Amino acid sequence: MTVTSAVVSFALVAGVLTIIPGVDTALVLRVAVARGRRHAYATAAGICTGALVWGAAAAAGVSALLLASTTAYAVMRAVGGLYLVVIGTLMLRDAWRSRRAGPTAQDTVPAPGRTATTSSPLTGSTWRAFGAGCLTNLLNPKVGLFYVAMLPQFLPDDVAALPMGLLLALVHDIEAMIWFALLIGGIGLARRWWTGDTAGPARIRRIIDALAGTLLLTLGLRLTTDC
């Protein structure tokens, strides 16, 4: 297997997995609706950074050691699961509060470059959004397991594992950023439909919060209960 064929083959597999709805997609969509384009891109960048760290760790053998240690893996699953439970619970709380409050000024989706007021950990500065996205992946052992399982199959014999693993993880990140850009762009286009509709932004945000919160809470509970 050559480097080119390895990269192309891995890109096909990773590309399919990227577009499957999951935690990352739910987070980016939620931030895009509630906070706007800048914070959504910051969250996406954090997610990709976390994936790159896992890819480097897998290539260096750290993730393989984590997989070999039952205790370490169980702790990682528990911490990651609790993190998702907290994020999902806060999203559901925001959706419930928005539903009870009605379409007030605080519930509307901010225009690009502006911010909204809420106590969710996915709000605040763009750095906070970046950190939330990064933690989401770093605390998800399934991302590490993906790289542990996939990278060895796409490592040519005559190429060093670490740089090749980083290259493949970077390919995965590029695909993910393209996918996230399409999602964020779609939300941006949808903003045109909300013009003049004061209840529209609040309603869309409630739906995204409810769906994303339910998904994150379910996945978090599954991670913690399977430990």
C-alpha positions as CSV (number, residue, x, y, z in Angstrom):
1,M,0.0,0.0,0.0
2,T,1.4,3.4,-1.0
3,V,0.9,6.6,0.9
4,T,-1.5,7.9,-1.7
5,S,-3.7,4.8,-1.8
6,A,-3.7,4.8,2.0
7,V,-4.8,8.4,2.3
8,V,-7.5,8.0,-0.4
9,S,-8.9,4.8,1.2
10,F,-8.9,6.3,4.7
11,A,-10.5,9.4,3.4
12,L,-13.4,7.4,1.9
13,V,-14.0,5.5,5.2
14,A,-13.6,8.6,7.4
15,G,-15.8,10.7,5.1
16,V,-18.7,8.3,5.5
17,L,-18.4,8.3,9.3
18,T,-18.1,12.1,9.4
19,I,-21.5,12.7,7.8
20,I,-23.3,10.2,10.1
21,P,-25.2,12.3,12.7
22,G,-23.6,12.2,16.1
23,V,-22.4,14.3,19.1
24,D,-20.2,16.5,17.0
25,T,-22.9,17.3,14.4
26,A,-25.4,18.0,17.2
27,L,-23.0,20.4,19.0
28,V,-22.1,22.4,15.9
29,L,-25.7,22.7,14.8
30,R,-26.7,23.9,18.3
31,V,-24.0,26.5,18.5
32,A,-24.7,27.7,15.0
33,V,-28.3,28.3,15.8
34,A,-27.9,29.7,19.3
35,R,-24.6,31.7,18.9
36,G,-23.9,32.3,15.2
37,R,-21.2,31.4,12.7
38,R,-18.1,32.5,14.6
39,H,-18.8,30.4,17.7
40,A,-19.9,27.5,15.5
41,Y,-16.6,27.5,13.6
42,A,-14.8,27.8,17.0
43,T,-16.6,24.7,18.3
44,A,-15.9,22.8,15.0
45,A,-12.2,23.8,15.3
46,G,-12.1,22.5,18.9
47,I,-13.7,19.2,17.8
48,C,-11.1,18.7,15.1
49,T,-8.3,19.6,17.5
50,G,-9.5,16.9,19.9
51,A,-9.7,14.4,17.0
52,L,-6.1,15.3,15.9
53,V,-4.9,14.7,19.5
54,W,-6.5,11.3,19.5
55,G,-5.0,10.5,16.1
56,A,-1.5,11.4,17.3
57,A,-2.0,9.4,20.5
58,A,-3.2,6.4,18.5
59,A,-0.2,6.7,16.2
60,A,2.1,6.9,19.1
61,G,0.5,3.9,20.9
62,V,-1.0,5.8,23.8
63,S,-4.6,4.9,22.8
64,A,-3.5,1.3,22.4
65,L,-2.3,1.3,26.0
66,L,-5.6,2.9,27.1
67,L,-7.5,0.2,25.3
68,A,-5.3,-2.5,27.0
69,S,-6.1,-1.1,30.5
70,T,-9.7,-2.0,31.4
71,T,-9.7,0.4,34.4
72,A,-8.3,3.4,32.4
73,Y,-10.9,2.8,29.7
74,A,-13.8,2.5,32.2
75,V,-12.7,5.8,33.9
76,M,-12.5,7.5,30.5
77,R,-15.9,6.3,29.5
78,A,-17.4,7.5,32.8
79,V,-15.8,10.9,32.7
80,G,-16.8,11.4,29.0
81,G,-20.3,10.1,29.7
82,L,-20.9,12.5,32.6
83,Y,-19.6,15.4,30.5
84,L,-22.2,14.6,27.8
85,V,-24.9,14.2,30.4
86,V,-24.2,17.6,31.8
87,I,-24.2,19.3,28.3
88,G,-27.4,17.5,27.3
89,T,-29.2,18.3,30.5
90,L,-28.3,22.0,30.1
91,M,-29.5,22.0,26.5
92,L,-32.8,20.5,27.6
93,R,-33.1,23.0,30.4
94,D,-32.6,25.8,27.9
95,A,-35.2,24.4,25.6
96,W,-37.7,24.1,28.4
97,R,-37.0,27.6,29.7
98,S,-37.3,29.0,26.2
99,R,-40.7,27.3,25.7
100,R,-42.0,28.7,28.9
101,A,-40.7,32.2,28.4
102,G,-42.0,32.4,24.8
103,P,-40.3,34.4,21.9
104,T,-38.6,37.1,23.9
105,A,-35.6,39.1,22.8
106,Q,-33.3,36.8,24.8
107,D,-34.6,33.8,22.8
108,T,-33.8,35.1,19.4
109,V,-30.8,33.9,17.5
110,P,-28.1,36.6,17.4
111,A,-27.0,38.1,14.2
112,P,-23.5,37.2,13.0
113,G,-20.8,38.8,15.3
114,R,-23.3,39.3,18.2
115,T,-23.8,37.1,21.2
116,A,-26.7,35.8,23.2
117,T,-27.2,35.5,26.9
118,T,-27.5,32.0,28.4
119,S,-25.7,30.0,31.0
120,S,-24.9,27.0,28.8
121,P,-21.2,26.0,28.8
122,L,-21.3,26.4,25.0
123,T,-21.7,30.1,25.4
124,G,-19.3,32.9,26.2
125,S,-16.2,33.7,24.2
126,T,-15.1,31.8,21.0
127,W,-12.3,30.3,23.1
128,R,-14.9,28.8,25.4
129,A,-16.7,27.4,22.4
130,F,-13.4,26.0,21.1
131,G,-12.7,24.4,24.5
132,A,-16.1,22.8,24.7
133,G,-15.7,21.3,21.3
134,C,-12.2,20.0,22.1
135,L,-13.3,18.4,25.4
136,T,-16.2,16.7,23.7
137,N,-13.8,14.7,21.6
138,L,-11.0,14.3,24.1
139,L,-13.4,12.8,26.7
140,N,-14.9,10.4,24.2
141,P,-12.9,7.2,24.2
142,K,-14.8,6.0,21.1
143,V,-12.8,8.5,19.1
144,G,-9.6,6.9,20.4
145,L,-10.9,3.5,19.6
146,F,-11.8,4.5,16.1
147,Y,-8.2,5.6,15.5
148,V,-6.7,2.5,17.2
149,A,-8.9,0.3,15.0
150,M,-8.5,2.2,11.7
151,L,-5.0,3.6,11.6
152,P,-3.1,0.3,11.6
153,Q,-5.0,-0.7,8.4
154,F,-3.8,2.4,6.5
155,L,-0.1,2.5,7.6
156,P,2.3,1.5,4.9
157,D,5.1,-0.7,6.1
158,D,7.9,1.7,4.8
159,V,6.5,4.8,6.5
160,A,6.9,6.0,10.1
161,A,3.7,5.4,12.1
162,L,3.5,8.8,13.9
163,P,3.8,11.2,10.9
164,M,1.5,8.9,8.8
165,G,-1.0,8.7,11.6
166,L,-1.0,12.5,11.9
167,L,-1.5,12.9,8.2
168,L,-4.5,10.6,8.3
169,A,-6.0,12.4,11.3
170,L,-5.5,15.7,9.5
171,V,-7.3,14.3,6.4
172,H,-10.2,13.3,8.7
173,D,-10.2,16.9,10.2
174,I,-10.3,18.5,6.8
175,E,-13.3,16.4,5.8
176,A,-15.0,17.2,9.2
177,M,-14.4,20.9,8.7
178,I,-15.9,20.8,5.2
179,W,-18.9,19.0,6.6
180,F,-19.3,21.5,9.5
181,A,-18.9,24.4,7.0
182,L,-21.8,23.1,5.0
183,L,-23.9,22.7,8.1
184,I,-23.0,26.2,9.4
185,G,-23.7,27.7,5.9
186,G,-27.1,26.0,5.8
187,I,-28.0,27.6,9.1
188,G,-26.8,30.9,7.8
189,L,-29.1,30.6,4.8
190,A,-32.0,29.6,7.0
191,R,-31.6,32.9,8.8
192,R,-33.1,34.6,5.8
193,W,-36.4,32.8,6.4
194,W,-36.4,34.0,10.0
195,T,-36.4,37.7,9.0
196,G,-39.6,39.3,10.2
197,D,-40.6,36.2,12.1
198,T,-39.9,37.0,15.8
199,A,-41.0,33.5,16.9
200,G,-39.0,31.7,14.2
201,P,-35.5,31.8,15.8
202,A,-36.7,30.9,19.2
203,R,-38.7,28.0,17.8
204,I,-35.7,26.6,15.8
205,R,-33.4,27.0,18.8
206,R,-35.8,25.1,21.0
207,I,-36.0,22.3,18.5
208,I,-32.2,22.1,18.1
209,D,-31.7,22.3,21.9
210,A,-34.3,19.5,22.5
211,L,-32.9,17.2,19.8
212,A,-29.3,17.8,20.6
213,G,-29.8,17.7,24.3
214,T,-31.7,14.4,24.0
215,L,-29.0,12.9,21.8
216,L,-26.1,14.0,24.1
217,L,-28.0,12.9,27.3
218,T,-28.8,9.5,25.8
219,L,-25.2,8.9,24.6
220,G,-23.8,10.1,27.9
221,L,-26.0,7.8,29.9
222,R,-25.1,4.9,27.6
223,L,-21.4,5.6,28.1
224,T,-21.7,5.7,31.9
225,T,-24.0,2.7,32.3
226,D,-21.8,0.5,30.0
227,C,-18.7,1.1,32.2
